[in-house]
Amino acid sequence: MPIRAVLDAPALTPPRVRDVMLALAEDALFQPYWSDGIVAEVERRLPAHMSRPARDFLFAELETAFPEARVTWPATVLREVPYVSDPRDAHLTAVALFAQADVVVTTDAGLARSLERAGVEPQTPDAFVAYVLDAEPQRSRRVLLRMARRRWLGPGEESLDAVLRSRLVAWARRDLGDNSADLLAADPVRP
C-alpha cells in the first residue's frame, strides 16, 4: 500500500507544486488526503486574478481525480486532538489522524511542531517529493517527465527527455528545493 499523505494548502496552491504532487498521486506513488478546510485554505490562497470558472474547474478536477482523498469526521474529533492548541493545527492534525496518514506535507513550521507532538511526521514539499523520488526513482521520473510534457510544455512544443529533465531539475532547484532537484538530476540506478 502506498504512503498516505495529507497535502496541506501550501502543497496544493502553487500550480507546479500541485502538478508534481498530483502526478505522483495519480500514478499511485502515494495516497493523497485533504479536507474541506484545506480546500477552503487553497481557495483563499489562489491568486486574486484567477477566475471563478477556473477555480471551480480546479476543485472539480481534484474531486473527480481523487474522490477518496476528502477526509471528513465528526465535529467532536477536533476537541480531542492531543497536544494541539491552535485551531488550524488541530484541524490538520485531525485530518492526519483520521486518515491514518503517514505524513503531512506542509511548509508551516508551527504546524510541523504540533504534528510531531501528535506522532505524525511533517515533511516539506521538497522532502516529500525527494522521498518519493528516492523510493521509486525510475517510475517517479517517468511520471514527472510525462506530467511536464503534458502540463508544462506549450502547444506544439516538443522536448527530448534529457532537455525536459534538465528543465524539471532547474524548476525544482528554484521552486521546490535542492533535495528533489538533486534526485531528479541523478542518474537512476537500473536493476
N, C-alpha and C positions, 0 to 999 in steps of 0.2 A: 504494500500500500504506500502511495507517495506521501511525502511530508505534508502535514496540514498547516497552512499558514494564513493568519489573519492579515489582510492588507489594510493598513491604516490610510487615511486620506492622503498623506504625503507620497504614498506609493501608487495611488490611483489618480492623482491630479495631474502631474506633469505628463503631457501626451506621450512622449517617447519612453519614459519610465513605465508608464501604464502599458504601452505596446509590448515592451520587453516582458514585464510580469505576466501579462495575459497570454502572450505567445507561449511562454514556458508552461503556463497552466493548461492551455488548450491541448498541448501535447502530453498532458498528464505527468509532467515532471514534478508537479506539486498540486495539492488541492487547495484552491483559494476560498477564503471566507471573508465576509463583511456583514455589516448590519445596516438597518435603515439610518441609524445615527452616523455611521461612517459615510454612507451615500449622501446624507444631508451636508456633512462637512465638505465632501468633494464638491457638491453644488455651490457652497459658499466660496470655495477656493478657485473655482473656474474663472477664467478671465471675463471681465465685465462685457467685453465686446462679443463674447460667444452667444450666438442667437438661441432663443428658446427652442426652436426645432432641432438645432444641433445638440443641445443639452438633452432634450428628450430622447433623441436618437441614441446618444451615448448610453444613457441609463437603460433604455430598452434593449440595446445590444448586450450590456452586462447581464441583464436578467435572462435573455434568450440563450446566450452562450454558457452561462453558469447558473442555472436555476437552483442548484443545490448549494450555492455559495452563501445565500442570505440566511443569517442566523437570527432567530427570534427566541425569546424566552419570557417566562413570567416576570412581572414587574418586581416581585419580591427578591429576585436574584440580585439586583443592584444593591439592595440593603445588606446583603450577606457576603459581599466580596471582601475577602480578608486583606488586611494591611493597606487599604486604599482609602484616602480621604477626599481627593479631588473627584468631582462627579464625572468629568471626561475620562479620567484614568479608570474609574470604576466601570464605566461603560465598556471601554476597550478590554479591560481585564475580564469582565463578564463575558464578552463575546469570545475571547480566547478560551476561557474555562468551559463555557457551554459548548463550543465547537470542538473541544478537546484538542486544541491547536498545539503544535509543537513549537511554533514561533509566531511572533507578531512582527511584521515588517513596518518599521516606523523610524522617523528621524527625531522624534520628541524624546529628549534625554530624561525629562521628568517622568514621562510615561514608562520609559525603559526601567527606571528605578522601581516604580510601582509593580511592573510586571515581574521583575526579578524577585521582589518580596513575596509575590503570589506564586512563585515557582514556574513562571512562563518565560521562555527565552525571547528577549527582544533582539532584533537584528536590523541594521540599516539596509536600505535597498541594495547598496553595494555589497555588503556582507552576504545578503541572501542570494543575490544573483551569482556571486562568487561560489557560494556553497553548491548551487545547482550546477554551475559550470564544472566545478571540481568533481562532483558526484558522477556526472554523465557527460564528459567533455565532448565527445563526438556528436552525440544526439543533440545536446543543448546548442552547440554551434550550428548544426544543420537547421534547427528550429529558428534560431535568431537570424541566420542568413536568409531563410525563406521569408520570415516576417519583414526584415528590412527591404528585401526585394519587392514584396507586395505592398508594404505600407509607406516606405520612406523614399522610394525612387519615383521620380515624376513620370508622367505618361510618355511612353516611348523610350525612356531612359533605361539603358542596359548597363550591367556591371558584371565583370568577372568576379568569381567568388573571392579571389585574393584582394581585389580592389575594394569590394564591398566589405570584406572583413576588416581591412585597414580603416575604412570609414567608421565601422562599428567600434573599433578599438579607440579611435580618436574621439568619438562621441562619448563612449564610456569613460575615458580618462577625464574629459571635460565636465560631464554632467552626472555621472554615476559614481565613479571612484576608481582608484588605482587597482584595487583587488580584482574587480571584474575586468578591467582593461588588460591587466597582465595575463589573466587566464584566457581571455579572448585572443590575445596576441601569441600565446604559447602554442607550439605545435602539439596537437593532441597525440596522446600515446595510442598507437594502434595495437589491438590484441593480436 
